[in-house]
Amino acid sequence: MTTDRPLMVSCPRCQTETLYHPDNRFRPFCSERCQLIDLGQWADESHRIPGDPVPPDFDEPDTH
């Protein structure tokens, strides 16, 4: 089912209603500012995916 109505979504950062469309290069965000703030929160680990902590004796596999 397709509609001709534009899809409006809430910006994950500021909750502003924004167009979810290929013409919105920042989608699902409303602006570059909101997109960069969100990226920064992932980079400084303010946002995390829940899971078990890595054991202290965990060794990275040798990829060579």
Secondary structure, DSSP 8 states (H G I E B T S, - for coil): ---SS--EEE-TTT--EEE-STT-TTTTSSSHHHHHHHHHHHHTTSS--------TT-------
